[in-house]
Amino acid sequence: MVEDLSEDFVQRPGEFDQLISNLLKDEREEPVAITAALRGAGGYGKTTLARALCHNERVQEAFYDGILWVTLGEKPGDLIDKVNDLIEILSGERPGFKSIESAATIWSNCSQTGIC
């Protein structure tokens, strides 16, 4: 799902290596169960760095089930459509949620019963 890196991509090994060490356990190269965010002013390469991580062989091997990519930005638009898109990619079926409340209800029932 991640766009290719541009041909003029410039490596930033210091930042890149720090992010890799935060995402992967060095001793086993397994993913760390965390939420990661890159913060900073616009135009400094956060998105490009995130794309580079997604294209990294070690990251792809660690997250062997795949990597999902969603661009939110300052004006993310319709979040329900983005959630529906991701669920469709994962399951092959589009759930058609119309509201956050309906998605939360389904998720709550699923997590309590194990039936999704």
C-alpha positions in Angstrom: 0.0 0.0 0.0 3.0 2.3 0.5 4.0 4.5 -2.4 7.5 3.9 -3.9 10.3 6.2 -2.7 11.2 9.0 -5.1 14.3 8.6 -7.2 15.9 11.6 -5.4 15.4 9.9 -2.0 18.3 10.7 0.4 19.2 8.3 3.2 19.1 9.6 6.7 20.9 6.8 8.5 20.9 8.4 12.0 17.2 8.9 12.1 16.5 5.7 10.2 18.5 3.5 12.4 16.9 5.0 15.5 13.5 4.3 14.1 14.4 0.7 13.2 15.7 0.1 16.7 12.4 1.4 18.2 10.3 -0.8 15.9 12.3 -4.1 16.0 13.8 -6.0 18.9 17.5 -6.3 17.9 18.0 -9.7 19.3 15.2 -11.4 17.4 14.1 -8.7 14.9 10.5 -9.2 15.9 8.1 -6.2 15.8 7.6 -4.3 19.0 3.9 -3.9 19.9 3.8 -0.1 20.0 2.2 2.8 18.2 4.8 5.0 16.5 4.5 8.5 15.4 6.9 10.9 13.7 6.4 14.5 14.8 7.9 17.7 13.5 7.3 20.7 11.3 6.1 20.2 7.7 8.6 19.6 5.0 11.3 17.9 7.0 10.8 14.4 5.5 8.6 12.6 8.1 6.4 10.9 5.4 9.4 10.0 3.3 11.2 8.5 6.3 8.0 6.5 7.1 7.8 5.2 3.5 11.5 4.2 3.7 10.8 2.2 6.8 7.9 0.4 5.1 10.2 -0.5 2.2 13.0 -1.8 4.4 13.6 -5.5 4.1 14.0 -6.0 7.9 10.7 -4.2 8.6 8.9 -6.2 5.9 10.2 -9.5 7.3 9.2 -8.5 10.8 5.8 -7.4 9.8 5.3 -10.4 7.4 1.5 -10.1 7.4 1.8 -6.8 5.6 2.0 -3.1 6.2 -1.1 -0.9 5.9 -0.7 2.7 4.9 -3.2 5.5 5.6 -2.5 9.2 5.0 -4.4 11.4 7.4 -2.7 14.8 7.3 -4.3 18.0 8.7 -7.6 17.4 6.9 -8.1 13.6 6.9 -11.5 13.7 5.2 -14.0 10.8 5.8 -12.4 8.5 8.4 -15.2 6.0 8.1 -14.3 5.4 4.5 -10.6 5.0 5.5 -11.6 2.4 8.1 -13.9 0.6 5.6 -11.0 0.6 3.0 -8.6 -1.0 5.5 -11.1 -3.7 6.6 -11.8 -4.5 2.9 -8.1 -4.9 2.2 -7.7 -7.2 5.2 -10.9 -9.3 4.9 -11.9 -8.9 1.3 -15.3 -7.6 2.4 -16.4 -4.0 2.7 -18.3 -3.6 6.0 -20.0 -0.4 5.0 -19.9 1.3 8.4 -21.8 4.6 8.3 -20.6 6.0 11.6 -17.9 5.6 14.2 -20.7 4.4 16.6 -21.6 1.5 14.3 -17.9 0.5 13.9 -17.4 0.7 17.7 -20.5 -1.5 18.3 -19.3 -4.2 15.9 -15.8 -4.1 17.4 -17.1 -4.3 20.9 -19.3 -7.3 20.1 -16.4 -8.9 18.2 -13.9 -8.5 21.0 -16.4 -9.8 23.6 -17.7 -12.8 21.7 -14.7 -13.6 19.4 -17.3 -13.7 16.6 -16.5 -11.1 14.0 
